[in-house]
Every structure is written in structure tokens, then in C-alpha cells.
Amino acid sequence: MVVYTNYEEAKKDIPYCIALGSFDGVHIGHQKLLETVINKSKELKCNSMVYTFKDHPKKALLPRLSIEMITQNHKRAEIMSNMGIDVIYFEDFANIMRMDEETFVKDILISKFNVKCVVVGYNFTFGNGKKGNAEILKTYGNLYGFDVLVVDAVTINGEIVSSSLIRKKIKDGQVDDIYIYLGRHYSIDGQVIMGRKNGRKIGIRTANIDINNGVVIPKPGVYLTSTIVNNKEYKSVTNIGTNPTFNGRGMNIETHIIDFYGDLYDETIEILFLKWRRQEKVFNTPMELRLQIIEDINFRLNYK
């Protein structure tokens, strides 16, 4: 798979069948749309493209609003590549935010990408002020000679699968529900940084990761997790919080990786959240904390 951020480079692989959208999370609804664009591109004998944004459009529209993404760009690219997408184009939303619908179709889809088919979701909007929708896009498709396919919503337990629903569940700590919506466990990756070394004080070492403020962080507490280190998965227990027993400050993410021995400083690890275990709390002594963590570790060893 190829990632482009420049129109001239992307022209090398025209024509395209293009999926349009933000694709935050690449959840199962998005995956249905991506499977459609892959199949259609094979039928039309052209490359499949996901045309999306390197930053969420709301960052440009509402700059004071804090936008937390479910999935970072490198992870989105990895998932889409594994599905079989040929090209991802990461657009700067500022380039198109003031375009009307027809200008976007003519100047971007046709002129830049020689589009043969466009695939969108049921609630797709486009153009300045979100005045365009899937039906209007179909009209332009008929006018300019490209197919438009609209993918219906995916529902689970009567709820439409959406990024906003998934984001709320993560923030509520309902991480064990997330698998059915994403088709994978929710995860956060980050570089291991120097912590306060409280784990060493109680004989249970932890890896602290640098928190990316642009991603959704599950609610504070202790989680049963798995941690991927150098492409190998280990069982782990992860704490999100302030470490109150040691009078900690600020939000931290630290994970005890079971049966891992070695130095991880400056390495990038990925933490997969399986289940919320308990609230973070203040213990009377470090030894009480140690005993509780040992109990958490044993619980993780026996989980699934």
C-alpha cells in the first residue's frame, strides 16, 4: 500500500475507485465500506483509494475544541493495508473546506484522481457547509460519468456503529465491548519514557508510555491488557491514573508486562485494553499496593 499527501504523486496510480470519509477508528461499519471499494476497484480494474484527512475536520472547523481520535494515522494505514487497500490519500482539510460540492467533484475527484467510482457511507456529507450528501454525489456521478455506491449503516444491539459511540464507550471504561465494534481490541501505542520508578520500590516494574493527547484515553483505573513488544504479545496489567499511593500528579499510563525482562526505554509498545478491572485507590502502605497488584496479575493470568 502507498500513502500519498501530494496530488501529483497520487496521479501515478490513476484511475481510482475512492472511498471518502474520516474513518476514525476504522470500525466494522468503515470496514464494510472499505470492502465495497476494494471489490469495486477489482471489477473496474483500477486502484482502490481511501481519501481521508490527516487531522479530523473538526480541528479546522472548531479549533478550540479538543478532538480525540480513536485510531492514529499510522494505525489506520496499517489496518487499511491489511484489508487490501492500494492507496491512502491524507488530505489537509483546509485545502477543501471552502469548496462547493461541484468544485470538489471536478477539481479533486475527476481532475486529480480520474475517479471511476466513489463509495460513501449512508450519512456522508461534503462541500462547504456540508450542503452535499450521497444523493447529490450520485447526481454528479451521472453528470460526469462515475459510479456512486452508498453503504448502509451497521447496527449492533439496535445501535448504529459509529465513532462517537465507540469513543464514549472507551471513555466510560467499557473496553471489553469495543471488540465487537472495531473487530479488534482498542489499543494505544507510545514510546516508553522514564517514570517515577514507583514500581521498582515495590518490586513490580512498569513501563510508562508517553501519552498522546490526540487519542482517546480510557477512564482512570486498572485494566487487564496485553502489550505488544517487538511484535510479540505479552499478558499485562495497566494502570491509568495518578498513582495516589505515591502522591502522584498528572495522568499516567503504566503497564506491568508479565514475564518480560529487559530495558524498554525509548521503545514503542502497544497496549491492548481487554477489560476494566478496578478503580485506582490509595493504599495505606506500598506493601498493600504490591499485594493488590499481585492479585491483579493473577487475575490477568487466568483471564481468557
WOQUI-V765075 format. One record per residue. N is the residue number from 0. RES is the residue in three letters. OMEGA is omega in radians with two decimals (* if undefined). BURIAL is # if it has 9 or more other ideal C-beta (glycine too) atoms within 8 Angstrom, else .. D_LAST is the distance of its C-alpha to the last C-alpha in Angstrom with 1 decimal. Layout:
n=N res=RES omega=OMEGA burial=BURIAL d_last=D_LAST
n=N res=RES omega=OMEGA burial=BURIAL d_last=D_LAST
//
This chain:
n=0 res=MET omega=-3.13 burial=# d_last=34.1
n=1 res=VAL omega=3.07 burial=. d_last=36.9
n=2 res=VAL omega=3.13 burial=# d_last=36.8
n=3 res=TYR omega=2.98 burial=# d_last=40.2
n=4 res=THR omega=-3.07 burial=# d_last=41.8
n=5 res=ASN omega=-3.07 burial=. d_last=45.3
n=6 res=TYR omega=-3.08 burial=. d_last=47.1
n=7 res=GLU omega=3.10 burial=. d_last=49.4
n=8 res=GLU omega=-3.11 burial=. d_last=46.6
n=9 res=ALA omega=-3.14 burial=# d_last=44.6
n=10 res=LYS omega=-3.14 burial=# d_last=47.8
n=11 res=LYS omega=-3.01 burial=. d_last=47.3
n=12 res=ASP omega=3.11 burial=# d_last=44.8
n=13 res=ILE omega=0.00 burial=# d_last=46.5
n=14 res=PRO omega=-3.09 burial=# d_last=46.4
n=15 res=TYR omega=2.80 burial=# d_last=43.1
n=16 res=CYS omega=-2.88 burial=# d_last=41.0
n=17 res=ILE omega=2.96 burial=# d_last=39.5
n=18 res=ALA omega=-3.12 burial=# d_last=36.6
n=19 res=LEU omega=3.07 burial=# d_last=37.6
n=20 res=GLY omega=3.12 burial=# d_last=35.5
n=21 res=SER omega=3.05 burial=. d_last=33.6
n=22 res=PHE omega=3.06 burial=# d_last=30.2
n=23 res=ASP omega=-3.12 burial=# d_last=28.4
n=24 res=GLY omega=-3.04 burial=# d_last=24.7
n=25 res=VAL omega=-3.11 burial=# d_last=25.3
n=26 res=HIS omega=-3.00 burial=# d_last=23.3
n=27 res=ILE omega=3.03 burial=# d_last=23.2
n=28 res=GLY omega=3.07 burial=# d_last=26.8
n=29 res=HIS omega=-3.10 burial=# d_last=28.0
n=30 res=GLN omega=3.07 burial=# d_last=26.4
n=31 res=LYS omega=3.13 burial=# d_last=28.3
n=32 res=LEU omega=-3.13 burial=# d_last=31.4
n=33 res=LEU omega=3.08 burial=# d_last=30.8
n=34 res=GLU omega=3.12 burial=# d_last=30.3
n=35 res=THR omega=-3.11 burial=# d_last=33.6
n=36 res=VAL omega=3.10 burial=# d_last=35.4
n=37 res=ILE omega=-3.13 burial=# d_last=34.2
n=38 res=ASN omega=-3.13 burial=. d_last=35.4
n=39 res=LYS omega=3.13 burial=# d_last=38.7
n=40 res=SER omega=3.08 burial=# d_last=39.4
n=41 res=LYS omega=3.13 burial=. d_last=39.2
n=42 res=GLU omega=-3.10 burial=. d_last=41.5
n=43 res=LEU omega=3.13 burial=# d_last=44.0
n=44 res=LYS omega=3.05 burial=. d_last=43.7
n=45 res=CYS omega=-3.10 burial=# d_last=43.0
n=46 res=ASN omega=3.05 burial=# d_last=40.4
n=47 res=SER omega=3.12 burial=# d_last=37.5
n=48 res=MET omega=2.90 burial=# d_last=37.5
n=49 res=VAL omega=3.10 burial=# d_last=35.4
n=50 res=TYR omega=-3.06 burial=# d_last=38.0
n=51 res=THR omega=-3.02 burial=# d_last=36.3
n=52 res=PHE omega=3.13 burial=# d_last=37.0
n=53 res=LYS omega=3.00 burial=. d_last=36.2
n=54 res=ASP omega=-3.13 burial=# d_last=36.3
n=55 res=HIS omega=-3.13 burial=# d_last=35.5
n=56 res=PRO omega=-3.13 burial=# d_last=38.9
n=57 res=LYS omega=3.10 burial=. d_last=38.8
n=58 res=LYS omega=3.10 burial=# d_last=39.3
n=59 res=ALA omega=-3.10 burial=# d_last=42.7
n=60 res=LEU omega=-3.11 burial=. d_last=43.5
n=61 res=LEU omega=-2.99 burial=. d_last=42.4
n=62 res=PRO omega=-3.14 burial=. d_last=42.6
n=63 res=ARG omega=-3.13 burial=. d_last=42.2
n=64 res=LEU omega=3.09 burial=. d_last=38.9
n=65 res=SER omega=-3.11 burial=. d_last=35.7
n=66 res=ILE omega=3.14 burial=# d_last=33.5
n=67 res=GLU omega=-3.10 burial=# d_last=29.8
n=68 res=MET omega=3.06 burial=# d_last=28.3
n=69 res=ILE omega=-3.05 burial=# d_last=24.7
n=70 res=THR omega=3.11 burial=# d_last=25.0
n=71 res=GLN omega=-3.02 burial=# d_last=27.6
n=72 res=ASN omega=-3.10 burial=. d_last=30.0
n=73 res=HIS omega=3.11 burial=. d_last=28.8
n=74 res=LYS omega=3.07 burial=# d_last=25.3
n=75 res=ARG omega=-3.14 burial=# d_last=27.0
n=76 res=ALA omega=-3.14 burial=# d_last=29.1
n=77 res=GLU omega=-3.13 burial=. d_last=26.2
n=78 res=ILE omega=-3.11 burial=# d_last=24.5
n=79 res=MET omega=3.09 burial=# d_last=27.9
n=80 res=SER omega=3.14 burial=# d_last=28.8
n=81 res=ASN omega=3.11 burial=. d_last=25.8
n=82 res=MET omega=3.12 burial=# d_last=26.7
n=83 res=GLY omega=3.07 burial=. d_last=30.2
n=84 res=ILE omega=-3.10 burial=# d_last=32.4
n=85 res=ASP omega=-3.01 burial=# d_last=35.5
n=86 res=VAL omega=2.92 burial=# d_last=36.7
n=87 res=ILE omega=3.03 burial=# d_last=35.7
n=88 res=TYR omega=3.10 burial=# d_last=38.6
n=89 res=PHE omega=-3.10 burial=# d_last=37.9
n=90 res=GLU omega=2.94 burial=# d_last=40.8
n=91 res=ASP omega=-3.02 burial=# d_last=42.3
n=92 res=PHE omega=3.14 burial=# d_last=42.5
n=93 res=ALA omega=-3.13 burial=. d_last=45.8
n=94 res=ASN omega=-3.02 burial=. d_last=47.4
n=95 res=ILE omega=-2.96 burial=# d_last=47.1
n=96 res=MET omega=-3.13 burial=# d_last=46.7
n=97 res=ARG omega=3.12 burial=. d_last=50.4
n=98 res=MET omega=2.97 burial=# d_last=50.8
n=99 res=ASP omega=-3.01 burial=. d_last=51.7
n=100 res=GLU omega=-3.06 burial=# d_last=50.0
n=101 res=GLU omega=3.10 burial=. d_last=52.5
n=102 res=THR omega=3.11 burial=. d_last=52.9
n=103 res=PHE omega=-3.13 burial=# d_last=49.1
n=104 res=VAL omega=-3.05 burial=# d_last=49.4
n=105 res=LYS omega=-3.00 burial=# d_last=52.5
n=106 res=ASP omega=-3.11 burial=# d_last=52.1
n=107 res=ILE omega=-3.02 burial=# d_last=48.4
n=108 res=LEU omega=-3.08 burial=# d_last=47.0
n=109 res=ILE omega=-3.03 burial=# d_last=50.2
n=110 res=SER omega=-3.06 burial=. d_last=52.1
n=111 res=LYS omega=-2.95 burial=# d_last=49.2
n=112 res=PHE omega=-3.13 burial=# d_last=46.8
n=113 res=ASN omega=-2.99 burial=# d_last=49.0
n=114 res=VAL omega=3.08 burial=# d_last=46.3
n=115 res=LYS omega=3.13 burial=# d_last=46.2
n=116 res=CYS omega=3.05 burial=# d_last=43.5
n=117 res=VAL omega=3.11 burial=# d_last=41.6
n=118 res=VAL omega=-3.12 burial=# d_last=38.2
n=119 res=VAL omega=3.07 burial=# d_last=37.4
n=120 res=GLY omega=-3.07 burial=# d_last=35.2
n=121 res=TYR omega=-3.08 burial=. d_last=36.7
n=122 res=ASN omega=-3.09 burial=. d_last=37.3
n=123 res=PHE omega=3.00 burial=# d_last=38.8
n=124 res=THR omega=3.12 burial=. d_last=41.7
n=125 res=PHE omega=3.14 burial=# d_last=43.9
n=126 res=GLY omega=-3.13 burial=# d_last=47.3
n=127 res=ASN omega=-3.12 burial=. d_last=48.9
n=128 res=GLY omega=3.14 burial=. d_last=47.9
n=129 res=LYS omega=-3.10 burial=. d_last=45.3
n=130 res=LYS omega=-3.13 burial=# d_last=48.2
n=131 res=GLY omega=3.07 burial=# d_last=46.9
n=132 res=ASN omega=-3.06 burial=. d_last=44.2
n=133 res=ALA omega=-3.12 burial=# d_last=43.0
n=134 res=GLU omega=3.09 burial=. d_last=46.2
n=135 res=ILE omega=3.09 burial=# d_last=48.5
n=136 res=LEU omega=3.08 burial=# d_last=46.6
n=137 res=LYS omega=3.11 burial=# d_last=47.3
n=138 res=THR omega=3.10 burial=. d_last=51.0
n=139 res=TYR omega=3.08 burial=# d_last=51.1
n=140 res=GLY omega=3.10 burial=# d_last=49.4
n=141 res=ASN omega=-3.10 burial=. d_last=52.1
n=142 res=LEU omega=-3.01 burial=. d_last=54.8
n=143 res=TYR omega=2.97 burial=# d_last=53.6
n=144 res=GLY omega=3.00 burial=. d_last=52.2
n=145 res=PHE omega=3.13 burial=# d_last=48.4
n=146 res=ASP omega=3.02 burial=# d_last=45.8
n=147 res=VAL omega=3.09 burial=# d_last=43.5
n=148 res=LEU omega=-3.14 burial=# d_last=40.3
n=149 res=VAL omega=-3.09 burial=# d_last=38.5
n=150 res=VAL omega=-3.13 burial=# d_last=34.8
n=151 res=ASP omega=3.09 burial=. d_last=33.9
n=152 res=ALA omega=3.00 burial=# d_last=31.2
n=153 res=VAL omega=-3.13 burial=# d_last=27.7
n=154 res=THR omega=3.04 burial=. d_last=26.5
n=155 res=ILE omega=-3.12 burial=. d_last=23.3
n=156 res=ASN omega=3.08 burial=. d_last=23.7
n=157 res=GLY omega=-3.14 burial=. d_last=27.3
n=158 res=GLU omega=3.07 burial=. d_last=26.9
n=159 res=ILE omega=3.11 burial=. d_last=28.1
n=160 res=VAL omega=-3.11 burial=# d_last=25.6
n=161 res=SER omega=3.11 burial=. d_last=27.3
n=162 res=SER omega=-3.13 burial=# d_last=27.0
n=163 res=SER omega=3.09 burial=. d_last=28.3
n=164 res=LEU omega=-3.14 burial=# d_last=25.7
n=165 res=ILE omega=3.14 burial=# d_last=22.8
n=166 res=ARG omega=3.13 burial=# d_last=24.6
n=167 res=LYS omega=-3.14 burial=. d_last=25.0
n=168 res=LYS omega=3.10 burial=# d_last=21.3
n=169 res=ILE omega=-3.11 burial=# d_last=20.5
n=170 res=LYS omega=3.11 burial=# d_last=23.3
n=171 res=ASP omega=3.13 burial=. d_last=22.2
n=172 res=GLY omega=-3.11 burial=# d_last=18.7
n=173 res=GLN omega=-3.01 burial=# d_last=17.0
n=174 res=VAL omega=3.13 burial=# d_last=14.9
n=175 res=ASP omega=3.07 burial=. d_last=12.0
n=176 res=ASP omega=-2.91 burial=. d_last=14.9
n=177 res=ILE omega=-3.05 burial=# d_last=16.2
n=178 res=TYR omega=-3.08 burial=# d_last=14.3
n=179 res=ILE omega=-3.14 burial=. d_last=16.3
n=180 res=TYR omega=-3.11 burial=# d_last=19.4
n=181 res=LEU omega=-2.99 burial=# d_last=19.2
n=182 res=GLY omega=3.12 burial=. d_last=17.3
n=183 res=ARG omega=3.08 burial=. d_last=15.3
n=184 res=HIS omega=3.04 burial=# d_last=13.7
n=185 res=TYR omega=-3.10 burial=# d_last=16.6
n=186 res=SER omega=3.04 burial=# d_last=17.7
n=187 res=ILE omega=3.03 burial=# d_last=20.7
n=188 res=ASP omega=-3.11 burial=# d_last=22.5
n=189 res=GLY omega=3.14 burial=# d_last=25.3
n=190 res=GLN omega=3.11 burial=. d_last=27.4
n=191 res=VAL omega=-3.09 burial=# d_last=26.7
n=192 res=ILE omega=3.11 burial=. d_last=29.7
n=193 res=MET omega=3.10 burial=. d_last=31.3
n=194 res=GLY omega=-3.14 burial=# d_last=30.0
n=195 res=ARG omega=3.09 burial=. d_last=31.6
n=196 res=LYS omega=3.10 burial=. d_last=30.0
n=197 res=ASN omega=3.12 burial=# d_last=28.9
n=198 res=GLY omega=3.13 burial=# d_last=25.8
n=199 res=ARG omega=-3.10 burial=. d_last=28.2
n=200 res=LYS omega=-3.13 burial=. d_last=30.1
n=201 res=ILE omega=3.06 burial=# d_last=27.2
n=202 res=GLY omega=3.10 burial=. d_last=26.0
n=203 res=ILE omega=-3.04 burial=# d_last=22.8
n=204 res=ARG omega=3.11 burial=. d_last=23.5
n=205 res=THR omega=3.04 burial=# d_last=22.3
n=206 res=ALA omega=3.10 burial=# d_last=23.1
n=207 res=ASN omega=3.13 burial=# d_last=25.0
n=208 res=ILE omega=3.10 burial=# d_last=25.3
n=209 res=ASP omega=-3.07 burial=. d_last=28.3
n=210 res=ILE omega=3.05 burial=# d_last=27.7
n=211 res=ASN omega=-3.07 burial=. d_last=29.1
n=212 res=ASN omega=-3.12 burial=. d_last=30.9
n=213 res=GLY omega=-3.13 burial=. d_last=30.8
n=214 res=VAL omega=3.12 burial=# d_last=27.1
n=215 res=VAL omega=3.10 burial=# d_last=25.2
n=216 res=ILE omega=3.08 burial=# d_last=23.6
n=217 res=PRO omega=-3.10 burial=# d_last=21.0
n=218 res=LYS omega=-3.13 burial=. d_last=22.5
n=219 res=PRO omega=3.11 burial=. d_last=22.8
n=220 res=GLY omega=3.13 burial=# d_last=20.1
n=221 res=VAL omega=-3.07 burial=# d_last=17.2
n=222 res=TYR omega=2.91 burial=# d_last=14.0
n=223 res=LEU omega=-3.03 burial=# d_last=10.5
n=224 res=THR omega=2.87 burial=# d_last=11.2
n=225 res=SER omega=-3.12 burial=# d_last=11.4
n=226 res=THR omega=3.14 burial=# d_last=15.1
n=227 res=ILE omega=3.11 burial=# d_last=17.1
n=228 res=VAL omega=3.13 burial=# d_last=20.1
n=229 res=ASN omega=3.08 burial=. d_last=22.7
n=230 res=ASN omega=3.08 burial=. d_last=20.5
n=231 res=LYS omega=-3.08 burial=. d_last=17.8
n=232 res=GLU omega=3.12 burial=. d_last=14.3
n=233 res=TYR omega=2.98 burial=# d_last=13.2
n=234 res=LYS omega=-3.09 burial=. d_last=10.6
n=235 res=SER omega=3.02 burial=# d_last=12.7
n=236 res=VAL omega=-3.01 burial=# d_last=13.9
n=237 res=THR omega=3.08 burial=# d_last=16.6
n=238 res=ASN omega=3.00 burial=# d_last=19.5
n=239 res=ILE omega=-3.12 burial=# d_last=21.8
n=240 res=GLY omega=-3.01 burial=# d_last=25.1
n=241 res=THR omega=-3.10 burial=# d_last=28.3
n=242 res=ASN omega=-3.00 burial=# d_last=27.3
n=243 res=PRO omega=3.12 burial=# d_last=29.6
n=244 res=THR omega=3.13 burial=# d_last=29.7
n=245 res=PHE omega=3.10 burial=# d_last=31.6
n=246 res=ASN omega=-3.12 burial=. d_last=33.6
n=247 res=GLY omega=3.11 burial=# d_last=32.0
n=248 res=ARG omega=3.12 burial=. d_last=33.3
n=249 res=GLY omega=-3.13 burial=. d_last=32.1
n=250 res=MET omega=3.13 burial=# d_last=28.6
n=251 res=ASN omega=2.97 burial=# d_last=26.4
n=252 res=ILE omega=3.13 burial=# d_last=23.0
n=253 res=GLU omega=-3.06 burial=# d_last=21.9
n=254 res=THR omega=3.00 burial=# d_last=18.7
n=255 res=HIS omega=-3.10 burial=# d_last=17.9
n=256 res=ILE omega=-3.03 burial=# d_last=16.6
n=257 res=ILE omega=3.10 burial=# d_last=15.1
n=258 res=ASP omega=3.00 burial=. d_last=17.1
n=259 res=PHE omega=3.14 burial=. d_last=19.4
n=260 res=TYR omega=3.14 burial=. d_last=23.1
n=261 res=GLY omega=-3.12 burial=. d_last=25.8
n=262 res=ASP omega=-3.10 burial=. d_last=27.8
n=263 res=LEU omega=-3.09 burial=# d_last=26.4
n=264 res=TYR omega=-3.13 burial=. d_last=29.3
n=265 res=ASP omega=3.05 burial=. d_last=30.4
n=266 res=GLU omega=3.06 burial=# d_last=27.5
n=267 res=THR omega=3.11 burial=. d_last=25.5
n=268 res=ILE omega=3.12 burial=# d_last=21.8
n=269 res=GLU omega=-3.11 burial=# d_last=19.3
n=270 res=ILE omega=3.13 burial=# d_last=16.7
n=271 res=LEU omega=-3.07 burial=# d_last=14.0
n=272 res=PHE omega=-3.06 burial=# d_last=13.2
n=273 res=LEU omega=-3.06 burial=# d_last=9.8
n=274 res=LYS omega=3.02 burial=# d_last=10.8
n=275 res=TRP omega=-3.05 burial=# d_last=14.0
n=276 res=ARG omega=-3.09 burial=# d_last=13.9
n=277 res=ARG omega=3.06 burial=. d_last=17.6
n=278 res=GLN omega=2.97 burial=. d_last=21.1
n=279 res=GLU omega=-3.14 burial=# d_last=22.9
n=280 res=LYS omega=3.12 burial=. d_last=25.6
n=281 res=VAL omega=3.06 burial=. d_last=28.5
n=282 res=PHE omega=-3.09 burial=# d_last=28.3
n=283 res=ASN omega=-3.13 burial=. d_last=31.5
n=284 res=THR omega=3.04 burial=. d_last=31.1
n=285 res=PRO omega=3.14 burial=# d_last=29.1
n=286 res=MET omega=3.08 burial=. d_last=28.0
n=287 res=GLU omega=3.09 burial=# d_last=26.5
n=288 res=LEU omega=3.14 burial=# d_last=24.5
n=289 res=ARG omega=-3.12 burial=# d_last=23.4
n=290 res=LEU omega=3.11 burial=. d_last=22.2
n=291 res=GLN omega=3.13 burial=# d_last=20.2
n=292 res=ILE omega=3.08 burial=# d_last=18.6
n=293 res=ILE omega=3.08 burial=# d_last=17.8
n=294 res=GLU omega=3.11 burial=. d_last=16.1
n=295 res=ASP omega=3.13 burial=# d_last=14.1
n=296 res=ILE omega=3.13 burial=# d_last=13.2
n=297 res=ASN omega=3.09 burial=. d_last=12.1
n=298 res=PHE omega=3.11 burial=# d_last=10.0
n=299 res=ARG omega=-3.13 burial=# d_last=8.3
n=300 res=LEU omega=-3.11 burial=. d_last=8.2
n=301 res=ASN omega=-3.10 burial=. d_last=6.4
n=302 res=TYR omega=3.11 burial=. d_last=3.8
n=303 res=LYS omega=* burial=. d_last=0.0
//
